[in-house]
Amino acid sequence: MSETAMGASQKDFESAMSQVKRLKDPGNEVKLKLYALYKQATEGPCNTPKPGVFDLINKAKWDAWNALGSLPKETARQNYVDLVSGLSSSSDSSSQVKPEADRKQSGYETLVVTSEDGITKIMMNRPAKKNAMTMRMYEEIMLALKAASKDDSAITVLTGNGDYYSSGNDLTNFTDIPSGGVEEKAKNSAILLRDFVDCFIDFPKPLIAVVNGPAVGISVTILGLFEVVYASDRATFHTPFSHLGQSPEGCSSYTFPKIMGPAKAAEMLIFGKKLTAAEACAQGLVTEVFPDSTFQKEVWTRLKAYSKLPPNAMRISKQMIRNREKEKLHAVNAEESSTLQERWLSDECMNAIMNFLTRKAKL
Ligand SMILES: CCCC/C=C/CC(=O)SCCNC(=O)CCNC(=O)[C@H](O)C(C)(C)COP(=O)(O)OP(=O)(O)OC[C@H]1O[C@@H](n2cnc3c(N)ncnc32)[C@H](O)[C@@H]1OP(=O)(O)O
């Protein structure tokens, strides 16, 4: 569906609901996704108390609904219709689909998500906008991560389609002001940011970034939460927070000084120094750099080999490496998100965004 397409009508939604009843069992994961989108589309954000830990089924349903955060009702309705339509077409051709075949998951508007060879690949898919991250993309990445945490893949990859990895937060996100004004917008954005980064902090399987091109802002900062970062030699790493009147997020105020030392971290996070892939590798942010001409081939060959390692052992090793940091990371994320909530209301930030939107300035 195109980004500008109108949302699904109530009639489309009702027809999708009756189609669901005729589908063969799509499995628990998809059923949870359908449940969550249905609740969000009809009742809005999750509004019931969290069930107890032993109430497994209701807790899974609650988690799925709650994970949709503040996704608007209309978007949830559209996602529900898209998901059902994808399920219907795949069940029509189910006789041709092998269980281990490349499974493209439908229902996403801003991503292409596939699961193959023990690898779930989440590809940001707005190449014409340099994979800038819209509100919808944040929500969809969270959904895709939640699904990947429970699917049968061993490792999960985040990458970008086109010449950019991602240009970071879509600056037009700030133009859609709700009735509660800019304060409400800043508050909702801070909640979304915190939820988004929490998903990376809590992700249980090895997470790999395949950085196919330049990366900006939040797409760079969250790299500190990945196990491995492979970069094309065309990639650059840029966090122009001060230029935008903003402050670090993605736990980078904590992870970057740990990874590269406080002086190098300050150059990136305060002064917006752009690193080449080789520099980012020397600073420890990137694991390995590959020539762009052989990047995809070399990286995927390596990842396919890694994905054959025993998945439980990899998961346990990741948890041992990360778990003692988790509490700290959640606290840092909360602090960074609330600082940004204030920054977004500052003149410095508003002027910088206006400049971008009116094309007076480029990075
Ligand atoms: C709710 C959670 C919030 C979390 C906060 C995170 C903080 C950040 O992520 S800060 C980083 C924000 N990102 C930027 O400041 C980048 C802004 N973009 C640019 O400076 C340039 O577009 C570029 C250097 C990335 C690329 O320049 P280039 O000349 O090669 O291409 P363009 O013609 O500028 O881009 C093509 C097309 O894409 C649109 N676009 C690119 N990036 C963004 C973006 N971040 N937000 C909105 N739109 C973006 C650009 O406007 C062009 O669109 P049109 O073809 O329609 O003009």
The ligand as an SDF file (V2000), in Angstrom:
LIG
                    3D

 57 59  0  0  0  0  0  0  0  0999 V2000
    9.6850    9.6430   18.1700 C   0  0  0  0  0  0  0  0  0  0  0  0
   11.1010    9.2420   18.3200 C   0  0  0  0  0  0  0  0  0  0  0  0
   12.0670   10.3230   17.9890 C   0  0  0  0  0  0  0  0  0  0  0  0
   13.4850    9.8710   18.0350 C   0  0  0  0  0  0  0  0  0  0  0  0
   14.4490   10.9550   17.7110 C   0  0  0  0  0  0  0  0  0  0  0  0
   15.5310   10.7350   16.9840 C   0  0  0  0  0  0  0  0  0  0  0  0
   16.5210   11.8260   16.6570 C   0  0  0  0  0  0  0  0  0  0  0  0
   17.1170   11.6720   15.2770 C   0  0  0  0  0  0  0  0  0  0  0  0
   17.0240   10.6610   14.6230 O   0  0  0  0  0  0  0  0  0  0  0  0
   17.9510   13.0510   14.7730 S   0  0  0  0  0  0  0  0  0  0  0  0
   18.2520   12.7590   13.0570 C   0  0  0  0  0  0  0  0  0  0  0  0
   17.1430   13.2900   12.1930 C   0  0  0  0  0  0  0  0  0  0  0  0
   17.5380   13.1900   10.7980 N   0  0  0  0  0  0  0  0  0  0  0  0
   18.0170   14.2060   10.1110 C   0  0  0  0  0  0  0  0  0  0  0  0
   18.2040   15.3000   10.6180 O   0  0  0  0  0  0  0  0  0  0  0  0
   18.3050   13.9430    8.6480 C   0  0  0  0  0  0  0  0  0  0  0  0
   17.5840   14.9290    7.7640 C   0  0  0  0  0  0  0  0  0  0  0  0
   17.8640   14.6240    6.3640 N   0  0  0  0  0  0  0  0  0  0  0  0
   18.9040   15.1620    5.6910 C   0  0  0  0  0  0  0  0  0  0  0  0
   19.6620   15.9420    6.2080 O   0  0  0  0  0  0  0  0  0  0  0  0
   19.0730   14.7530    4.2650 C   0  0  0  0  0  0  0  0  0  0  0  0
   17.8230   14.3740    3.7520 O   0  0  0  0  0  0  0  0  0  0  0  0
   20.0840   13.5870    4.0850 C   0  0  0  0  0  0  0  0  0  0  0  0
   21.4910   14.0920    4.4070 C   0  0  0  0  0  0  0  0  0  0  0  0
   19.7450   12.4110    4.9990 C   0  0  0  0  0  0  0  0  0  0  0  0
   20.0550   13.0790    2.6350 C   0  0  0  0  0  0  0  0  0  0  0  0
   20.2920   14.1840    1.7640 O   0  0  0  0  0  0  0  0  0  0  0  0
   20.1600   13.9760    0.1790 P   0  0  0  0  0  0  0  0  0  0  0  0
   20.4030   15.3020   -0.4570 O   0  0  0  0  0  0  0  0  0  0  0  0
   20.9870   12.8400   -0.2710 O   0  0  0  0  0  0  0  0  0  0  0  0
   18.6400   13.5220   -0.0430 O   0  0  0  0  0  0  0  0  0  0  0  0
   17.3290   14.3830    0.1850 P   0  0  0  0  0  0  0  0  0  0  0  0
   16.8600   14.9290   -1.1230 O   0  0  0  0  0  0  0  0  0  0  0  0
   17.5090   15.3460    1.2930 O   0  0  0  0  0  0  0  0  0  0  0  0
   16.3320   13.2480    0.7020 O   0  0  0  0  0  0  0  0  0  0  0  0
   15.4540   12.5280   -0.1630 C   0  0  0  0  0  0  0  0  0  0  0  0
   14.0620   12.6590    0.3810 C   0  0  0  0  0  0  0  0  0  0  0  0
   14.0220   12.0910    1.6900 O   0  0  0  0  0  0  0  0  0  0  0  0
   13.5380   13.0560    2.6360 C   0  0  0  0  0  0  0  0  0  0  0  0
   14.1990   12.8390    3.9150 N   0  0  0  0  0  0  0  0  0  0  0  0
   15.4390   12.3550    4.1240 C   0  0  0  0  0  0  0  0  0  0  0  0
   15.6780   12.2770    5.4290 N   0  0  0  0  0  0  0  0  0  0  0  0
   14.5850   12.7060    6.0530 C   0  0  0  0  0  0  0  0  0  0  0  0
   14.2350   12.8340    7.4300 C   0  0  0  0  0  0  0  0  0  0  0  0
   15.0630   12.4800    8.4080 N   0  0  0  0  0  0  0  0  0  0  0  0
   13.0250   13.3170    7.7160 N   0  0  0  0  0  0  0  0  0  0  0  0
   12.1430   13.6420    6.7580 C   0  0  0  0  0  0  0  0  0  0  0  0
   12.4140   13.5190    5.4350 N   0  0  0  0  0  0  0  0  0  0  0  0
   13.6210   13.0660    5.1050 C   0  0  0  0  0  0  0  0  0  0  0  0
   13.9080   14.3870    2.0230 C   0  0  0  0  0  0  0  0  0  0  0  0
   13.0930   15.3870    2.5560 O   0  0  0  0  0  0  0  0  0  0  0  0
   13.6350   14.1140    0.5630 C   0  0  0  0  0  0  0  0  0  0  0  0
   12.2360   14.1610    0.3720 O   0  0  0  0  0  0  0  0  0  0  0  0
   11.6230   14.8550   -0.9430 P   0  0  0  0  0  0  0  0  0  0  0  0
   12.1560   14.0410   -2.0810 O   0  0  0  0  0  0  0  0  0  0  0  0
   10.1550   14.7330   -0.7570 O   0  0  0  0  0  0  0  0  0  0  0  0
   12.1260   16.2600   -0.9340 O   0  0  0  0  0  0  0  0  0  0  0  0
  1  2  1  0
  2  3  1  0
  3  4  1  0
  4  5  1  0
  5  6  2  0
  6  7  1  0
  7  8  1  0
  8  9  2  0
  8 10  1  0
 10 11  1  0
 11 12  1  0
 12 13  1  0
 13 14  1  0
 14 15  2  0
 14 16  1  0
 16 17  1  0
 17 18  1  0
 18 19  1  0
 19 20  2  0
 19 21  1  0
 21 22  1  0
 21 23  1  0
 23 24  1  0
 23 25  1  0
 23 26  1  0
 26 27  1  0
 27 28  1  0
 28 29  2  0
 28 30  1  0
 28 31  1  0
 31 32  1  0
 32 33  2  0
 32 34  1  0
 32 35  1  0
 35 36  1  0
 36 37  1  0
 37 38  1  0
 37 52  1  0
 38 39  1  0
 39 40  1  0
 39 50  1  0
 40 41  1  0
 40 49  1  0
 41 42  2  0
 42 43  1  0
 43 44  1  0
 43 49  2  0
 44 45  1  0
 44 46  2  0
 46 47  1  0
 47 48  2  0
 48 49  1  0
 50 51  1  0
 50 52  1  0
 52 53  1  0
 53 54  1  0
 54 55  2  0
 54 56  1  0
 54 57  1  0
M  END
$$$$
